[in-house]
């Protein structure tokens, strides 16, 4: 089961979310505008996607995508 998706950096947030949840049905992908503060709590069933605030949730993914 996949736990990292480097190939999705730059892809639309909604497309990346669908791909991640299809590749690994045990995780949920959450899309947030870049700059939003999230506590650094690791979670084994979550992937955080940051996209530009002005184009959320369709903007290109800006961060490294991995479970945690």
Gaussian input, Z-matrix of N, CA and C with variables (Angstrom, degrees):
# hf/3-21g

backbone

0 1
 N
 C     1     B1
 C     2     B2     1     A1
 N     3     B3     2     A2     1     D1
 C     4     B4     3     A3     2     D2
 C     5     B5     4     A4     3     D3
 N     6     B6     5     A5     4     D4
 C     7     B7     6     A6     5     D5
 C     8     B8     7     A7     6     D6
 N     9     B9     8     A8     7     D7
 C    10    B10     9     A9     8     D8
 C    11    B11    10    A10     9     D9
 N    12    B12    11    A11    10    D10
 C    13    B13    12    A12    11    D11
 C    14    B14    13    A13    12    D12
 N    15    B15    14    A14    13    D13
 C    16    B16    15    A15    14    D14
 C    17    B17    16    A16    15    D15
 N    18    B18    17    A17    16    D16
 C    19    B19    18    A18    17    D17
 C    20    B20    19    A19    18    D18
 N    21    B21    20    A20    19    D19
 C    22    B22    21    A21    20    D20
 C    23    B23    22    A22    21    D21
 N    24    B24    23    A23    22    D22
 C    25    B25    24    A24    23    D23
 C    26    B26    25    A25    24    D24
 N    27    B27    26    A26    25    D25
 C    28    B28    27    A27    26    D26
 C    29    B29    28    A28    27    D27
 N    30    B30    29    A29    28    D28
 C    31    B31    30    A30    29    D29
 C    32    B32    31    A31    30    D30
 N    33    B33    32    A32    31    D31
 C    34    B34    33    A33    32    D32
 C    35    B35    34    A34    33    D33
 N    36    B36    35    A35    34    D34
 C    37    B37    36    A36    35    D35
 C    38    B38    37    A37    36    D36
 N    39    B39    38    A38    37    D37
 C    40    B40    39    A39    38    D38
 C    41    B41    40    A40    39    D39
 N    42    B42    41    A41    40    D40
 C    43    B43    42    A42    41    D41
 C    44    B44    43    A43    42    D42
 N    45    B45    44    A44    43    D43
 C    46    B46    45    A45    44    D44
 C    47    B47    46    A46    45    D45
 N    48    B48    47    A47    46    D46
 C    49    B49    48    A48    47    D47
 C    50    B50    49    A49    48    D48
 N    51    B51    50    A50    49    D49
 C    52    B52    51    A51    50    D50
 C    53    B53    52    A52    51    D51
 N    54    B54    53    A53    52    D52
 C    55    B55    54    A54    53    D53
 C    56    B56    55    A55    54    D54
 N    57    B57    56    A56    55    D55
 C    58    B58    57    A57    56    D56
 C    59    B59    58    A58    57    D57
 N    60    B60    59    A59    58    D58
 C    61    B61    60    A60    59    D59
 C    62    B62    61    A61    60    D60
 N    63    B63    62    A62    61    D61
 C    64    B64    63    A63    62    D62
 C    65    B65    64    A64    63    D63
 N    66    B66    65    A65    64    D64
 C    67    B67    66    A66    65    D65
 C    68    B68    67    A67    66    D66
 N    69    B69    68    A68    67    D67
 C    70    B70    69    A69    68    D68
 C    71    B71    70    A70    69    D69
 N    72    B72    71    A71    70    D70
 C    73    B73    72    A72    71    D71
 C    74    B74    73    A73    72    D72
 N    75    B75    74    A74    73    D73
 C    76    B76    75    A75    74    D74
 C    77    B77    76    A76    75    D75
 N    78    B78    77    A77    76    D76
 C    79    B79    78    A78    77    D77
 C    80    B80    79    A79    78    D78
 N    81    B81    80    A80    79    D79
 C    82    B82    81    A81    80    D80
 C    83    B83    82    A82    81    D81
 N    84    B84    83    A83    82    D82
 C    85    B85    84    A84    83    D83
 C    86    B86    85    A85    84    D84
 N    87    B87    86    A86    85    D85
 C    88    B88    87    A87    86    D86
 C    89    B89    88    A88    87    D87
 N    90    B90    89    A89    88    D88
 C    91    B91    90    A90    89    D89
 C    92    B92    91    A91    90    D90
 N    93    B93    92    A92    91    D91
 C    94    B94    93    A93    92    D92
 C    95    B95    94    A94    93    D93
 N    96    B96    95    A95    94    D94
 C    97    B97    96    A96    95    D95
 C    98    B98    97    A97    96    D96
 N    99    B99    98    A98    97    D97
 C   100   B100    99    A99    98    D98
 C   101   B101   100   A100    99    D99
 N   102   B102   101   A101   100   D100
 C   103   B103   102   A102   101   D101
 C   104   B104   103   A103   102   D102
 N   105   B105   104   A104   103   D103
 C   106   B106   105   A105   104   D104
 C   107   B107   106   A106   105   D105
 N   108   B108   107   A107   106   D106
 C   109   B109   108   A108   107   D107
 C   110   B110   109   A109   108   D108
 N   111   B111   110   A110   109   D109
 C   112   B112   111   A111   110   D110
 C   113   B113   112   A112   111   D111
 N   114   B114   113   A113   112   D112
 C   115   B115   114   A114   113   D113
 C   116   B116   115   A115   114   D114
 N   117   B117   116   A116   115   D115
 C   118   B118   117   A117   116   D116
 C   119   B119   118   A118   117   D117
 N   120   B120   119   A119   118   D118
 C   121   B121   120   A120   119   D119
 C   122   B122   121   A121   120   D120
 N   123   B123   122   A122   121   D121
 C   124   B124   123   A123   122   D122
 C   125   B125   124   A124   123   D123
 N   126   B126   125   A125   124   D124
 C   127   B127   126   A126   125   D125
 C   128   B128   127   A127   126   D126
 N   129   B129   128   A128   127   D127
 C   130   B130   129   A129   128   D128
 C   131   B131   130   A130   129   D129
 N   132   B132   131   A131   130   D130
 C   133   B133   132   A132   131   D131
 C   134   B134   133   A133   132   D132
 N   135   B135   134   A134   133   D133
 C   136   B136   135   A135   134   D134
 C   137   B137   136   A136   135   D135
 N   138   B138   137   A137   136   D136
 C   139   B139   138   A138   137   D137
 C   140   B140   139   A139   138   D138
 N   141   B141   140   A140   139   D139
 C   142   B142   141   A141   140   D140
 C   143   B143   142   A142   141   D141
 N   144   B144   143   A143   142   D142
 C   145   B145   144   A144   143   D143
 C   146   B146   145   A145   144   D144
 N   147   B147   146   A146   145   D145
 C   148   B148   147   A147   146   D146
 C   149   B149   148   A148   147   D147
 N   150   B150   149   A149   148   D148
 C   151   B151   150   A150   149   D149
 C   152   B152   151   A151   150   D150
 N   153   B153   152   A152   151   D151
 C   154   B154   153   A153   152   D152
 C   155   B155   154   A154   153   D153
 N   156   B156   155   A155   154   D154
 C   157   B157   156   A156   155   D155
 C   158   B158   157   A157   156   D156
 N   159   B159   158   A158   157   D157
 C   160   B160   159   A159   158   D158
 C   161   B161   160   A160   159   D159
 N   162   B162   161   A161   160   D160
 C   163   B163   162   A162   161   D161
 C   164   B164   163   A163   162   D162
 N   165   B165   164   A164   163   D163
 C   166   B166   165   A165   164   D164
 C   167   B167   166   A166   165   D165
 N   168   B168   167   A167   166   D166
 C   169   B169   168   A168   167   D167
 C   170   B170   169   A169   168   D168
 N   171   B171   170   A170   169   D169
 C   172   B172   171   A171   170   D170
 C   173   B173   172   A172   171   D171
 N   174   B174   173   A173   172   D172
 C   175   B175   174   A174   173   D173
 C   176   B176   175   A175   174   D174
 N   177   B177   176   A176   175   D175
 C   178   B178   177   A177   176   D176
 C   179   B179   178   A178   177   D177
 N   180   B180   179   A179   178   D178
 C   181   B181   180   A180   179   D179
 C   182   B182   181   A181   180   D180
 N   183   B183   182   A182   181   D181
 C   184   B184   183   A183   182   D182
 C   185   B185   184   A184   183   D183
 N   186   B186   185   A185   184   D184
 C   187   B187   186   A186   185   D185
 C   188   B188   187   A187   186   D186
 N   189   B189   188   A188   187   D187
 C   190   B190   189   A189   188   D188
 C   191   B191   190   A190   189   D189
 N   192   B192   191   A191   190   D190
 C   193   B193   192   A192   191   D191
 C   194   B194   193   A193   192   D192
 N   195   B195   194   A194   193   D193
 C   196   B196   195   A195   194   D194
 C   197   B197   196   A196   195   D195
 N   198   B198   197   A197   196   D196
 C   199   B199   198   A198   197   D197
 C   200   B200   199   A199   198   D198
 N   201   B201   200   A200   199   D199
 C   202   B202   201   A201   200   D200
 C   203   B203   202   A202   201   D201

   B1=1.4352
   B2=1.5319
   B3=1.3101
   B4=1.4631
   B5=1.5235
   B6=1.3309
   B7=1.4609
   B8=1.5308
   B9=1.3356
   B10=1.4593
   B11=1.5203
   B12=1.3408
   B13=1.4594
   B14=1.5248
   B15=1.3310
   B16=1.4648
   B17=1.5300
   B18=1.3059
   B19=1.4676
   B20=1.5312
   B21=1.3300
   B22=1.4644
   B23=1.5259
   B24=1.3079
   B25=1.4667
   B26=1.5241
   B27=1.3186
   B28=1.4637
   B29=1.5186
   B30=1.3309
   B31=1.4621
   B32=1.5320
   B33=1.3143
   B34=1.4693
   B35=1.5229
   B36=1.3320
   B37=1.4611
   B38=1.5150
   B39=1.3258
   B40=1.4654
   B41=1.5256
   B42=1.3341
   B43=1.4733
   B44=1.5289
   B45=1.3237
   B46=1.4644
   B47=1.5308
   B48=1.3268
   B49=1.4673
   B50=1.5227
   B51=1.3234
   B52=1.4591
   B53=1.5321
   B54=1.3202
   B55=1.4679
   B56=1.5197
   B57=1.3221
   B58=1.4731
   B59=1.5234
   B60=1.3182
   B61=1.4670
   B62=1.5203
   B63=1.3255
   B64=1.4640
   B65=1.5304
   B66=1.3375
   B67=1.4671
   B68=1.5248
   B69=1.3333
   B70=1.4602
   B71=1.5293
   B72=1.3369
   B73=1.4641
   B74=1.5307
   B75=1.3226
   B76=1.4608
   B77=1.5313
   B78=1.3448
   B79=1.4607
   B80=1.5210
   B81=1.3337
   B82=1.4535
   B83=1.5245
   B84=1.3216
   B85=1.4611
   B86=1.5272
   B87=1.3228
   B88=1.4573
   B89=1.5182
   B90=1.3292
   B91=1.4638
   B92=1.5256
   B93=1.3447
   B94=1.4621
   B95=1.5222
   B96=1.3475
   B97=1.4629
   B98=1.5204
   B99=1.3108
   B100=1.4548
   B101=1.5246
   B102=1.3181
   B103=1.4469
   B104=1.5180
   B105=1.3141
   B106=1.4634
   B107=1.5235
   B108=1.3296
   B109=1.4634
   B110=1.5236
   B111=1.3157
   B112=1.4599
   B113=1.5238
   B114=1.3214
   B115=1.4672
   B116=1.5283
   B117=1.3034
   B118=1.4656
   B119=1.5256
   B120=1.3034
   B121=1.4630
   B122=1.5207
   B123=1.3162
   B124=1.4539
   B125=1.5201
   B126=1.3101
   B127=1.4583
   B128=1.5279
   B129=1.3069
   B130=1.4683
   B131=1.5271
   B132=1.3270
   B133=1.4593
   B134=1.5303
   B135=1.3300
   B136=1.4588
   B137=1.5232
   B138=1.3403
   B139=1.4579
   B140=1.5274
   B141=1.3294
   B142=1.4612
   B143=1.5259
   B144=1.3327
   B145=1.4630
   B146=1.5246
   B147=1.3330
   B148=1.4628
   B149=1.5195
   B150=1.3247
   B151=1.4668
   B152=1.5283
   B153=1.3457
   B154=1.4709
   B155=1.5337
   B156=1.3260
   B157=1.4667
   B158=1.5215
   B159=1.3290
   B160=1.4624
   B161=1.5298
   B162=1.3198
   B163=1.4686
   B164=1.5241
   B165=1.3279
   B166=1.4621
   B167=1.5309
   B168=1.3023
   B169=1.4544
   B170=1.5283
   B171=1.3467
   B172=1.4706
   B173=1.5186
   B174=1.3160
   B175=1.4533
   B176=1.5130
   B177=1.3314
   B178=1.4601
   B179=1.5250
   B180=1.3146
   B181=1.4674
   B182=1.5229
   B183=1.3456
   B184=1.4625
   B185=1.5244
   B186=1.3246
   B187=1.4626
   B188=1.5266
   B189=1.3145
   B190=1.4670
   B191=1.5250
   B192=1.3127
   B193=1.4613
   B194=1.5179
   B195=1.3389
   B196=1.4476
   B197=1.5248
   B198=1.3182
   B199=1.4558
   B200=1.5241
   B201=1.3127
   B202=1.4617
   B203=1.4392
   A1=109.38
   A2=116.70
   A3=120.79
   A4=111.48
   A5=114.84
   A6=120.84
   A7=111.54
   A8=116.91
   A9=121.69
   A10=109.30
   A11=117.30
   A12=122.44
   A13=110.99
   A14=119.16
   A15=120.69
   A16=112.35
   A17=116.99
   A18=121.21
   A19=113.10
   A20=117.42
   A21=120.52
   A22=113.43
   A23=118.10
   A24=120.24
   A25=108.18
   A26=116.47
   A27=121.14
   A28=113.56
   A29=117.23
   A30=122.86
   A31=108.54
   A32=117.36
   A33=122.13
   A34=110.30
   A35=117.00
   A36=121.94
   A37=113.21
   A38=117.21
   A39=120.31
   A40=111.88
   A41=116.16
   A42=119.65
   A43=110.48
   A44=116.96
   A45=120.79
   A46=110.65
   A47=117.80
   A48=122.00
   A49=110.36
   A50=117.62
   A51=121.55
   A52=111.11
   A53=117.00
   A54=121.04
   A55=111.29
   A56=116.67
   A57=121.46
   A58=110.51
   A59=116.74
   A60=120.48
   A61=112.15
   A62=117.68
   A63=121.24
   A64=110.72
   A65=116.64
   A66=121.57
   A67=112.44
   A68=116.48
   A69=120.73
   A70=108.56
   A71=117.71
   A72=120.75
   A73=114.75
   A74=117.78
   A75=120.78
   A76=112.74
   A77=117.06
   A78=120.09
   A79=111.10
   A80=114.11
   A81=122.06
   A82=107.52
   A83=116.27
   A84=121.24
   A85=109.18
   A86=116.30
   A87=123.02
   A88=108.82
   A89=116.83
   A90=122.41
   A91=108.81
   A92=115.77
   A93=121.77
   A94=109.48
   A95=116.27
   A96=118.15
   A97=110.34
   A98=115.88
   A99=120.65
   A100=109.20
   A101=117.21
   A102=122.29
   A103=113.50
   A104=118.10
   A105=121.34
   A106=108.25
   A107=116.39
   A108=120.41
   A109=110.07
   A110=115.99
   A111=122.35
   A112=107.62
   A113=117.96
   A114=119.15
   A115=110.13
   A116=117.16
   A117=120.17
   A118=110.12
   A119=114.38
   A120=122.04
   A121=107.19
   A122=116.66
   A123=119.70
   A124=110.16
   A125=114.96
   A126=121.41
   A127=107.34
   A128=117.40
   A129=121.42
   A130=113.83
   A131=118.57
   A132=119.20
   A133=111.74
   A134=115.76
   A135=120.23
   A136=110.67
   A137=115.26
   A138=122.41
   A139=106.51
   A140=116.54
   A141=121.69
   A142=108.48
   A143=115.43
   A144=122.13
   A145=107.90
   A146=116.86
   A147=121.34
   A148=108.82
   A149=115.30
   A150=121.81
   A151=107.71
   A152=118.49
   A153=120.05
   A154=110.90
   A155=115.97
   A156=121.60
   A157=112.08
   A158=117.10
   A159=119.82
   A160=113.19
   A161=116.86
   A162=120.15
   A163=111.41
   A164=116.23
   A165=120.89
   A166=109.07
   A167=120.89
   A168=131.10
   A169=114.07
   A170=117.23
   A171=120.04
   A172=115.13
   A173=117.61
   A174=120.40
   A175=113.14
   A176=116.44
   A177=120.39
   A178=111.90
   A179=116.39
   A180=122.10
   A181=108.76
   A182=115.82
   A183=121.98
   A184=114.18
   A185=118.32
   A186=120.17
   A187=112.34
   A188=114.68
   A189=122.60
   A190=107.94
   A191=116.61
   A192=121.34
   A193=110.91
   A194=115.46
   A195=120.36
   A196=109.22
   A197=115.08
   A198=120.82
   A199=108.36
   A200=115.23
   A201=118.82
   A202=113.19
   D1=136.76
   D2=-178.06
   D3=-72.36
   D4=145.86
   D5=175.89
   D6=-130.06
   D7=-1.06
   D8=-179.14
   D9=-147.14
   D10=142.47
   D11=-175.80
   D12=-134.89
   D13=68.03
   D14=-179.33
   D15=-64.20
   D16=-26.23
   D17=-178.04
   D18=-70.63
   D19=-12.06
   D20=-177.57
   D21=-94.68
   D22=-2.61
   D23=176.64
   D24=-64.31
   D25=127.92
   D26=-178.51
   D27=95.33
   D28=-10.40
   D29=179.44
   D30=-84.03
   D31=154.82
   D32=176.76
   D33=-53.36
   D34=139.38
   D35=-179.44
   D36=-55.76
   D37=-44.37
   D38=-179.17
   D39=-66.79
   D40=-38.41
   D41=177.85
   D42=-67.47
   D43=-42.06
   D44=179.08
   D45=-63.44
   D46=-42.75
   D47=178.33
   D48=-58.37
   D49=-46.97
   D50=-179.55
   D51=-62.74
   D52=-42.10
   D53=-179.90
   D54=-64.89
   D55=-46.64
   D56=-179.26
   D57=-59.85
   D58=-48.76
   D59=-177.41
   D60=-69.18
   D61=-24.44
   D62=174.62
   D63=-77.24
   D64=-42.48
   D65=-179.56
   D66=-66.91
   D67=-35.64
   D68=-177.74
   D69=-138.36
   D70=93.13
   D71=-176.70
   D72=-67.55
   D73=-5.05
   D74=178.55
   D75=-86.77
   D76=-5.74
   D77=-179.82
   D78=-117.40
   D79=157.32
   D80=173.89
   D81=-120.01
   D82=132.41
   D83=178.17
   D84=-96.25
   D85=134.46
   D86=179.70
   D87=-117.41
   D88=131.84
   D89=-179.57
   D90=-102.45
   D91=127.08
   D92=178.32
   D93=-129.99
   D94=148.67
   D95=173.68
   D96=-68.96
   D97=142.85
   D98=179.35
   D99=-59.56
   D100=136.90
   D101=180.00
   D102=101.15
   D103=-11.13
   D104=177.58
   D105=-74.22
   D106=133.40
   D107=179.43
   D108=-81.92
   D109=128.45
   D110=172.45
   D111=-126.03
   D112=135.11
   D113=176.44
   D114=-59.81
   D115=143.96
   D116=-178.77
   D117=-83.21
   D118=77.32
   D119=177.44
   D120=-112.71
   D121=119.94
   D122=177.95
   D123=-75.95
   D124=137.60
   D125=-177.66
   D126=-137.53
   D127=125.70
   D128=-172.61
   D129=-76.77
   D130=0.52
   D131=179.70
   D132=-130.21
   D133=31.38
   D134=-176.05
   D135=-139.24
   D136=143.17
   D137=171.44
   D138=-128.33
   D139=128.55
   D140=179.87
   D141=-99.55
   D142=130.51
   D143=176.76
   D144=-116.24
   D145=124.82
   D146=174.86
   D147=-104.72
   D148=130.01
   D149=177.05
   D150=-126.60
   D151=161.13
   D152=178.52
   D153=-57.05
   D154=136.57
   D155=-175.93
   D156=-58.25
   D157=-35.76
   D158=-176.91
   D159=-75.99
   D160=-8.86
   D161=-179.01
   D162=-134.69
   D163=39.64
   D164=-179.62
   D165=-88.09
   D166=131.91
   D167=10.15
   D168=-101.27
   D169=5.55
   D170=-173.40
   D171=-87.07
   D172=-9.30
   D173=-176.70
   D174=-66.50
   D175=166.80
   D176=179.85
   D177=-69.62
   D178=138.79
   D179=178.72
   D180=-63.79
   D181=133.18
   D182=-174.78
   D183=-104.85
   D184=-15.76
   D185=-172.19
   D186=-113.89
   D187=173.14
   D188=175.40
   D189=-76.12
   D190=127.39
   D191=-175.12
   D192=-98.69
   D193=113.39
   D194=175.95
   D195=-152.55
   D196=156.69
   D197=179.17
   D198=-66.24
   D199=137.34
   D200=177.69
   D201=143.33

